[in-house]
Amino acid sequence: MGAQYCHAQPLTGKCAEIYRRGRHALIGISPFNSKFSTEYLILVARWANETFRSFDFLLAGDEAALLLEATGTPAGRARYKSRKAVRRNLRSVQDALAHLGRPARARILNIADFTGHEVYAMARKEGAAAFAADPEFRAACLEMVDKAVRGRMRTVDVAGSAAVPEQLERAVEYVLAELPFLTRGPEVVGVEEFVVVYHQSWPLYERILAGEFPLTVHPAQGYVNLDQP
């Protein structure tokens, strides 16, 4: 069973309370990451199906191309490769849900679906304003993007150790596009409460929760790090 192969680690005591109630989970899927194979997603989907009343998988939007551009990939090629990667993620999630009989309480979402969503747009503006006004938040976002870009460079064996600052400034939109799901997520996806589920910690989110930046987190959401023991 899924619960036997997945180990959930709520970030805080409050996150643990929301997790225990098991109302909803938003499972983040990253492109360009071999972690998200069909086999892995079958385990995650089974765990979510056993643990929550409903759950979503969240796929990356077009901003993912900016990570590739920051590695030196031309813009057109970056868009093509990022969309191909997201389509691959989509097929893997669909296959995982098919393995469970396509539970009706599971959805597949894409960040691009929320472009015209009022709360999403407002939360994204809040993130952009914090990035422009708060030097520490700005540095934390750029550090997160730099880590992602360096990881991608190692994966594809790109020469050089880092993207130039201008490339990182553009690529930070990838982080800012995800942020509304981490600050005002229940309102964005239309549920009472939820936990964000990801396979590793999100230091930026931890610092937002700790009150280090001029952003707040919706009181009815939490974060769970999902490991395989």
C-alpha positions, 0 to 999 in steps of 0.5 A: 500500500502507498502509506507503507512506502511513503513517509510524511514529515509535516513542517510544523505542529500546525502543518501536522494538524492539517495533515492529520485531518486529511482533507486535501493535498496539493502535490507539487511536480517539478519538470526536468527531474527524474524523481517524478517517474510513473513508478514513483507517482503511483506510490504517491498517488496511492498514498494520497488516495489512502490519506486524503479525501481529495488531492491534486497534482500541480504541474509547472507552467510556462515559467519553467522555460526560464530555468532552461534559458538561464542555462544558456538554452535559446528561448525558443528551444527552452519553451519547446523542451519545457513544454515537452517535460511538462507533457511527460509529467502529465502522462506520468500522473495520468498513468499513476491515476489510471493505475488507481482506477482514476479516482474522481476526487483527484485532479491534475492542475497546471499553474498556467490554468490560474493566469486569470484567477483573481486570488492567484493574480493578487498573491502573485503581485504580492510576491513580486512586490516583496521581491522588489522591496525586500532585499532579504526576500529577493536574495532568498528567491535568487538563491533558490533559482540559482540552486535550481539552475545549477542543478539543471546545468549539472544534469545536462553537463553545461559548461560554467558554474552559474547563470549570470545575474540577469538570467537569474532575475528572469528565471525568478518568475518560476519561483514567483509563479509557484508562490501563490500556492504556498501563501494563499493556496486554499483560496486559489485551488478552491478548498477549505484547507490543504497541505502542500506535498513535495519530496524535499523541503522548501527553505523559502517557505519555511522562512515565510512561515517564520515571519522573516519576509513581508508575506503571510501564509493562509491559516488553513494550509500546511507543508509536508515533506514526503520521503520514501523510507 
